Amino acid sequence: MSSLRRLRTMVSPRSLRSQLLSRSLFILAVLLILIGGLQYVLMINFLYKNQAESMGAQILRFPREMLEQMELYPYHPTDSANPNSQANSTSPINPANPGNSDTNASSGKSKRGPFLFLPDTSLAIIKSDGGFLNRSDQSGLPAPQLSSEQYKSIRDNHREERPGQYRIVKDDNGNEQLIVFRPLSGPGAWNDIVQLGVLAAPLKSVALRQLFIFICLAILALLGGLLLYLPVLKRTLKPLDQMVRTVEEINAGNLDHRFPASLGQTEIDRLAASFNGMLERLECSFKSEREAKEQMRRFIADASHELRTPLTSIHGFLEVLLRGAAERPDQLYPALNSMLGESKRMKKLVEDLLMLAKLDRTPVVQRSDVLLDALIFEMEPHLRILAGERTVSFHLEPQLHAMCDSDKIKQVVLNLFHNAVQHTDPASGMIRITLSSQNKHAIIAIEDNGAGITGEHLPHIFERFYRSDTSRARKHGGFGLGLSITQSILSAHGGEIRVKSQHGQGSTFEVSLPSL
């Protein structure tokens, strides 16, 4: 397994530097191979075309009389089989004195043989009747013979000279030859065709030699690229290495670390910005978690303290009763009333805690179309009883609807009104309740002329168990949960609560609910 893993690592390296290096060199090698193949094809085509143009020009330089005198010896099918025939004669034609050859031929004293060419050249004449005269089988290469259909196609498609046109065919010896065709009697007459050919192997050898040189240079280029690419790649990945070191230094205790905003590379800068954003979110989350833990610790401590106070009171009264006060009516009934009051406080505290837990867990309310002015008018008798001798006024906009839970909204109004009652004078206190609409929201405002709230307490009044005036809250039985419950109910309805207060000038709590 270890050897297989090492082999897999060598084939597919896990290091980013190794992957970039190997893949870049692979792409460069593929490009060089494609360029080399294309260069070979273009080179061989260029050499073939250039050779074909040279051979076409060579045919045109032959004396026309010489080519025409070749036609004086008509093609006989038996010539190739008769060793004494004129077509297969070994006597060469003298290019300097072709007429002498004709005289010798007509007198019968000598016979004309095939015309002499260079050893690596083939020559043939294709007659209009389909006859094929090989003029170089004894002094040069054997001329390759095409089919009758191919020669017919050449006559049909080559009505005028086209320099550079060629074909690659194999002769009887299996050698590839580059052959060109020209008319025997002139550019416009393609009845008789002159076929000239040379070996293609030397031309291929030149192209292969060029390809070999290119391959050697490409290998040197790859090796040079490898040596030069390693330091460049190391320098290029240096910002990424810095980010790795920074990430290794970060833990839950030092989330305030940040990556440099500009490292000189767009992708790395974007990655650094993303990491910085992630670190900010993590820092906020850890901060929120610490604050939540602190609030929970304080919540548990406050709840335990609030429960312990009535329990201690009830326990004390029970001890008094057990010592004989139960037999004295003047001590029994005050003790029982005190115990009843403390049990009510405990019940209210437990109910508030259960409601907060429910709102935190599943803040879902049963909404219906509620007429808010009718709902507040329905609460008016109860509110006036709670106010006592305080002055209470109502200013309600009629026919204002909202989708809400009527019982929960009643509790919101009751909590805010009870808070106003607690912080106003029993004789001179004034409480005003208004209902209005603003920007498709219903606004319920409860204003009082109490002592108000100082600026240092305003940010904390919606925290659980928080009391701006501890002595007054304890006197009236408050736990500091009313405003927290109110805020949770409104959040479940998609609403919000705001407070405006100034010390010594009263307070105003505004409730905003989406209206219909």
ABEGO torsion letter per residue (X at the ends): XAAAAAAAAAABBABAAAAAAAAAAAAAAAAAAAAAAAAAAAAAAAAAAAAAAAAAAAAAABBAAAAAAAAABBBBAAAAABAABAAABABBBBAABAAAAAAAAAAGABBBBBBBBBAABBBBBBBAAGBBBBAAAAABBBBBBBBAAAAAAAAAABABBBBGBBBBBBBAAGBBBBBBBBBAAEAABAABBBBBBBBAAAAAAAAAAAAAAAAAAAAAAAAAAAAAAAAAAAAAAAAAAAAAAAAAABBAABAABBBBABAGBAAAAAAAAAAAAAAAAAAAAAAAAAAAAAAAAAAAAAAAAAAAAAAAAAAAAAAAAAAGAAABAAAAAAAAAAAAAAAAAAAAAAAAAAAAAAAAABBBBBBBBBBAAAAAAAAAAAAAAAAEABBBBBBBBBGBBBBBBAAAAAAAAAAAAAAAAAABBAAABBBBBBBBBBGGBBBBBBBBABAEBBAAAAAAAABBGBBABAAAAAAAGBAGAAAAAAAAAAAAAGBBBBBBBBBGAEBBBBBBBBBX
